[in-house]
Amino acid sequence: MIAVTVRVKDPAAARILAELLRSAADAETDRGQARHWRGAARRLDDAVRPFRYTPRVQRPQHTDIDHEAVRRVVRGELPLPLLTRAEARLACWHLTVRGCSAPEIAERVKVAPRTVTRWRTEDGVTGCAVGADR
């Protein structure tokens, strides 16, 4: 077995290489080798496709909840302050009650949308408005 490492910086070249690997896999008689080449083409496609990544932020470490900062995030007053984890969760709850979507909440609170969904599940709160005034 020979291992080859190929680094492709140009997305267009990566797409061309992926197509060449797929056409070679279609012509290959050895099923294992064809599967290997299709996997390599799939990994090239994954590398070219943009992905969502929310970088971690350095959150404040104070233990008290700054209710004014939470209010500013809920109202959407710019610039949005950086919240502690507890403040972010409280703001998530308030925005959920107001009927905001998970991606919108995640953007305001600076967490991943999956985190918003997890917090909602843990708190037993659904995404619908619960008689809150906007």
C-alpha positions in Angstrom: 0.0 0.0 0.0 1.3 3.5 -0.9 0.0 6.5 1.0 -0.1 9.8 -0.9 -0.8 13.2 0.7 -2.1 15.8 -1.7 -2.8 19.4 -0.6 -5.0 21.4 -2.8 -5.5 25.1 -2.0 -7.7 26.1 -4.9 -11.4 25.0 -4.5 -11.8 24.7 -8.2 -8.9 22.3 -8.5 -10.2 20.3 -5.5 -13.6 19.9 -7.4 -11.8 18.7 -10.5 -9.7 16.3 -8.6 -12.8 14.9 -6.9 -14.5 14.4 -10.2 -11.4 12.6 -11.6 -11.4 10.3 -8.6 -15.1 9.5 -9.1 -14.6 8.7 -12.8 -11.6 6.5 -11.9 -13.7 4.8 -9.3 -16.5 4.1 -11.8 -13.9 2.5 -14.2 -12.2 0.5 -11.4 -12.9 -3.3 -11.2 -11.7 -3.7 -7.6 -14.7 -2.6 -5.4 -12.5 -1.9 -2.4 -10.3 0.5 -4.4 -13.3 2.2 -6.0 -14.8 2.7 -2.5 -11.5 4.2 -1.3 -11.4 6.6 -4.2 -15.0 7.7 -3.7 -14.2 8.3 -0.1 -11.3 10.5 -1.1 -13.5 12.4 -3.5 -16.1 12.9 -0.7 -13.4 14.2 1.7 -12.3 16.7 -1.0 -15.9 17.8 -1.4 -16.2 18.3 2.4 -13.0 20.4 2.4 -14.3 22.6 -0.4 -17.8 23.1 1.1 -18.0 26.0 3.5 -19.0 24.9 7.0 -20.4 26.8 9.9 -18.1 27.3 12.8 -18.8 29.6 15.7 -15.6 30.4 17.4 -15.4 30.2 21.2 -15.5 33.5 22.9 -13.7 34.6 26.0 -16.6 35.1 28.3 -16.5 37.3 31.5 -16.0 35.3 34.6 -18.0 37.3 37.2 -20.6 35.3 39.1 -23.3 37.9 39.4 -25.9 38.3 36.6 -25.8 41.7 35.0 -29.5 42.1 34.3 -28.9 45.3 32.2 -26.6 43.4 29.9 -29.2 40.7 29.5 -31.9 43.3 28.8 -29.7 44.9 26.1 -29.2 41.6 24.3 -32.9 40.8 24.5 -33.8 44.2 23.1 -31.1 43.9 20.5 -29.4 47.2 21.5 -26.1 47.5 19.7 -23.3 47.0 20.5 -24.3 43.7 22.1 -22.4 43.0 25.4 -20.6 39.8 25.9 -22.5 37.7 28.4 -21.4 35.1 31.0 -22.7 31.6 30.5 -25.5 32.2 33.0 -26.5 35.5 31.5 -26.5 33.9 28.0 -28.8 31.2 29.2 -31.1 33.7 30.8 -31.2 35.8 27.6 -31.9 32.6 25.6 -34.9 32.0 27.8 -36.3 35.5 27.4 -35.7 35.4 23.6 -37.4 32.0 23.3 -40.4 33.3 25.2 -40.5 36.2 22.7 -40.6 33.7 19.8 -37.1 34.2 18.4 -35.6 31.3 16.3 -32.6 29.3 17.5 -30.2 30.8 14.9 -31.3 34.3 15.8 -30.8 33.7 19.5 -27.4 32.0 18.9 -26.2 35.0 16.9 -27.2 37.5 19.7 -25.9 35.4 22.6 -22.8 34.2 20.7 -23.3 30.4 21.1 -24.0 27.6 18.6 -27.6 27.1 17.5 -27.3 23.6 18.9 -26.6 25.0 22.4 -29.8 27.1 22.2 -31.8 23.9 21.3 -30.1 22.0 24.2 -30.9 24.8 26.7 -34.5 24.9 25.5 -34.8 21.2 26.0 -33.2 21.3 29.4 -35.4 24.1 30.6 -38.6 22.6 29.1 -39.3 25.7 27.0 -40.5 25.4 23.4 -39.8 27.9 20.6 -43.3 29.4 20.6 -44.2 32.7 22.2 -45.8 32.4 25.6 -47.8 35.6 26.0 -44.7 37.9 26.1 -44.7 41.4 24.9 -42.2 42.3 22.2 
